[in-house]
């Protein structure tokens, strides 16, 4: 589904991603791990189109997206969540989801009919709320949700675009154990609908969810393989996992 060929991004003299090549297969959860500063978020930004690449190629479902705009990639089926939660904090959960559905479908923009009259739009929004575990919170302002609930809502906003590939940048950042478990369960459900490229530091989540793992160190791919291969990889253990985690 996704193929990266020799992607590079530099910021002055700093090389953030360096000749990165990897493939994400349709239907899999592919985790991208590595130490802080390894270039993971930069790579996600390059794939999503929020950051242009200096060189290299991005192929998605066989089409070259390397020079496409961010919104064009969303229309092609790429959706992204962010490290810092990005939601409409003054709107209810339902209105957040309805706006995301509306953005995908377009709107009549009729001055004579309230948007609330578009029943299909809100039916889909309620269905999304149920899928992400917020069915009982639809009338709650997004800014009043717990941190884990806000992260779930952000996943819902991405799902509203009906993505083929979901790019998730540290969805469990800042969470306690209980919240993390709920998000792991949510992503387990989401994988039935979308392929995922997951950036995450929570190794419990990575090894529970991922079909394959790519390790990025200093902007370069150190290793790619099944979870058991990565766990046992001597260079990965030395560079990132540590002997205790890898055991």
C-alpha positions as CSV (number, residue, x, y, z in Angstrom):
1,X,0.0,0.0,0.0
2,X,2.8,2.4,0.9
3,X,6.3,2.4,-0.5
4,X,9.0,4.9,0.5
5,X,12.1,5.1,-1.7
6,X,15.2,6.8,-0.4
7,X,13.4,9.7,1.4
8,X,15.6,12.4,2.8
9,X,14.9,15.6,4.8
10,X,17.5,18.1,6.0
11,X,17.1,21.2,8.2
12,X,20.3,23.1,7.5
13,X,23.1,20.9,8.5
14,X,20.9,18.5,10.4
15,X,19.8,15.3,8.5
16,X,16.4,14.3,9.9
17,X,15.7,11.4,7.6
18,X,18.4,9.9,5.6
19,X,17.8,7.5,2.6
20,X,14.7,6.0,4.3
21,X,13.1,3.1,2.4
22,X,10.3,0.9,3.7
23,X,7.1,-0.7,2.7
24,X,3.7,-1.0,4.5
25,X,1.5,-3.8,3.3
26,X,-2.3,-3.5,3.0
27,X,-4.1,-4.6,6.2
28,X,-1.1,-4.6,8.5
29,X,-0.2,-2.5,11.5
30,X,3.4,-1.4,10.9
31,X,5.1,0.2,13.8
32,X,7.9,2.8,13.5
33,X,10.1,3.0,16.6
34,X,13.4,4.5,17.7
35,X,14.9,6.9,20.2
36,X,14.0,10.6,20.5
37,X,15.4,12.5,17.6
38,X,15.5,9.5,15.3
39,X,13.4,11.3,12.7
40,X,10.1,9.4,13.2
41,X,7.8,12.4,13.3
42,X,9.6,14.0,10.4
43,X,9.0,10.9,8.4
44,X,5.3,10.9,9.2
45,X,5.1,14.6,8.2
46,X,6.8,13.8,4.9
47,X,4.4,10.9,4.2
48,X,1.3,13.0,5.1
49,X,2.5,16.0,3.0
50,X,2.8,18.5,5.8
51,X,6.5,18.6,5.2
52,X,8.1,18.4,1.7
53,X,10.9,15.9,1.1
54,X,14.2,17.0,-0.2
55,X,14.6,13.9,-2.2
56,X,13.1,10.4,-2.6
57,X,9.7,9.0,-3.7
58,X,6.4,8.3,-1.9
59,X,4.2,5.7,-3.6
60,X,0.7,5.1,-2.3
61,X,-1.5,2.4,-3.8
62,X,0.7,2.6,-6.8
63,X,0.4,6.3,-7.3
64,X,3.2,8.8,-6.8
65,X,2.3,11.2,-4.1
66,X,5.7,12.8,-3.6
67,X,4.7,16.3,-4.8
68,X,1.0,16.1,-3.9
69,X,-0.5,18.6,-1.4
70,X,-1.6,17.5,2.1
71,X,-5.3,17.6,1.2
72,X,-4.7,15.7,-2.0
73,X,-3.2,12.9,0.1
74,X,-6.2,12.9,2.4
75,X,-8.5,12.5,-0.6
76,X,-6.3,9.6,-1.8
77,X,-6.9,7.8,1.5
78,X,-4.1,9.0,3.9
79,X,-5.1,10.3,7.3
80,X,-2.9,11.5,10.2
81,X,-3.1,12.0,14.0
82,X,-0.6,14.3,15.8
83,X,1.6,14.1,18.9
84,X,-0.2,17.1,20.3
85,X,-3.9,16.4,20.3
86,X,-5.7,18.4,17.5
87,X,-9.4,18.7,18.1
88,X,-12.1,21.4,18.2
89,X,-12.1,21.9,22.0
90,X,-15.1,24.3,22.1
91,X,-17.3,21.9,20.1
92,X,-19.1,18.8,21.4
93,X,-17.8,15.4,20.5
94,X,-20.7,14.9,18.1
95,X,-20.0,18.2,16.4
96,X,-16.3,17.4,16.0
97,X,-17.1,14.2,14.3
98,X,-19.9,15.7,12.2
99,X,-17.6,18.4,10.9
100,X,-15.0,15.8,9.9
101,X,-17.7,13.8,8.1
102,X,-18.9,17.0,6.4
103,X,-15.4,17.9,5.3
104,X,-15.2,14.6,3.5
105,X,-18.6,14.7,2.0
106,X,-18.9,18.4,1.3
107,X,-22.0,20.4,2.2
108,X,-24.9,22.2,0.5
109,X,-24.0,25.3,2.5
110,X,-27.6,26.2,2.4
111,X,-28.5,29.4,4.3
112,X,-32.1,28.2,4.7
113,X,-31.4,24.8,6.3
114,X,-29.4,24.2,9.5
115,X,-26.6,21.7,9.2
116,X,-28.3,19.8,12.0
117,X,-31.0,18.9,9.5
118,X,-28.5,16.7,7.6
119,X,-29.5,13.6,9.4
120,X,-27.1,11.3,7.6
121,X,-24.1,13.3,8.6
122,X,-25.0,13.1,12.3
123,X,-25.9,9.4,12.0
124,X,-22.4,8.7,10.8
125,X,-20.9,10.9,13.5
126,X,-22.8,8.9,16.2
127,X,-21.6,5.7,14.6
128,X,-18.0,6.9,14.8
129,X,-18.5,8.0,18.4
130,X,-19.6,4.4,19.2
131,X,-16.7,2.9,17.4
132,X,-14.1,5.0,19.3
133,X,-15.8,4.4,22.7
134,X,-17.4,7.9,23.2
135,X,-21.1,7.1,22.5
136,X,-22.0,8.3,26.0
137,X,-20.0,11.5,25.6
138,X,-21.4,12.9,22.4
139,X,-22.8,16.1,24.0
140,X,-19.6,16.7,26.0
141,X,-17.4,19.6,25.0
142,X,-14.2,18.1,23.5
143,X,-12.1,20.3,25.8
144,X,-13.7,18.7,28.8
145,X,-12.8,15.2,27.9
146,X,-10.0,13.3,29.7
147,X,-6.7,13.1,27.8
148,X,-7.3,9.5,26.6
149,X,-10.7,10.4,25.4
150,X,-9.4,13.4,23.5
151,X,-6.9,11.1,21.8
152,X,-9.7,8.7,20.9
153,X,-11.7,11.6,19.4
154,X,-8.7,12.5,17.3
155,X,-8.6,9.0,15.9
156,X,-12.3,9.4,15.2
157,X,-11.7,12.6,13.2
158,X,-9.1,10.7,11.1
159,X,-11.5,7.7,10.6
160,X,-14.2,10.1,9.4
161,X,-12.1,10.6,6.2
162,X,-12.5,6.9,5.6
163,X,-8.7,6.4,5.2
164,X,-7.0,3.5,3.6
165,X,-3.9,4.2,5.6
166,X,-3.9,5.8,9.1
167,X,-0.7,7.5,10.2
168,X,-0.7,7.6,14.1
169,X,2.0,9.7,15.8
170,X,2.4,8.6,19.4
171,X,-1.4,8.1,20.1
172,X,-0.6,7.0,23.7
173,X,1.7,9.9,24.6
174,X,1.1,11.2,28.1
175,X,-1.3,8.4,29.1
176,X,-1.5,6.3,32.2
177,X,-1.8,2.5,32.1
178,X,-5.6,2.4,32.1
179,X,-6.0,5.0,29.3
180,X,-3.3,3.3,27.2
181,X,-5.1,0.0,27.5
182,X,-8.3,1.6,26.1
183,X,-6.4,3.1,23.2
184,X,-4.7,-0.2,22.4
185,X,-8.2,-1.8,22.3
186,X,-9.5,1.0,20.1
187,X,-6.6,0.5,17.6
188,X,-7.3,-3.2,17.7
189,X,-10.8,-2.5,16.4
190,X,-9.6,0.1,13.9
191,X,-7.2,-2.3,12.2
192,X,-10.3,-4.0,10.7
193,X,-11.0,-0.9,8.7
194,X,-7.6,0.7,7.9
195,X,-3.9,-0.2,7.5
196,X,-1.8,1.6,10.1
197,X,1.6,3.1,10.3
198,X,2.1,3.7,14.1
199,X,4.8,5.8,15.8
200,X,4.9,4.8,19.5
201,X,7.3,4.7,22.4
202,X,5.0,2.3,24.4
203,X,6.7,-1.0,23.7
204,X,3.8,-3.0,25.2
205,X,1.5,-1.4,22.7
206,X,3.9,-1.9,19.8
207,X,4.5,-5.6,20.4
208,X,0.8,-6.2,21.0
209,X,-0.4,-4.4,17.9
210,X,2.3,-4.6,15.2
211,X,2.6,-7.1,12.5
212,X,5.9,-5.6,11.5
213,X,8.3,-3.1,13.0
214,X,10.8,-0.7,11.5
215,X,13.5,0.8,13.7
216,X,14.8,4.3,12.9
217,X,18.0,5.6,14.4
218,X,19.7,8.9,13.5
219,X,17.3,9.2,10.5
220,X,18.2,5.9,9.0
221,X,16.5,2.5,9.0
222,X,18.4,0.1,11.3
223,X,16.1,-2.9,10.9
224,X,12.7,-4.0,9.7
225,X,11.0,-7.3,10.7
226,X,8.4,-9.2,12.7
227,X,8.1,-8.3,16.4
228,X,10.0,-11.4,17.5
229,X,12.9,-10.6,15.0
230,X,13.1,-7.0,16.2
231,X,13.0,-8.0,19.9
232,X,16.0,-10.3,19.4
233,X,18.0,-8.0,17.0
234,X,21.3,-7.3,18.7
235,X,21.8,-3.8,17.2
236,X,18.2,-2.8,18.1
237,X,18.7,-4.0,21.6
238,X,21.8,-1.9,21.9
239,X,20.5,1.2,20.2
240,X,17.0,1.3,21.6
241,X,15.2,-1.5,23.4
242,X,17.9,-2.4,25.9
243,X,18.6,-5.9,27.2
244,X,15.8,-5.8,29.8
245,X,13.0,-4.9,27.4
246,X,14.3,-7.2,24.7
247,X,14.6,-10.2,26.9
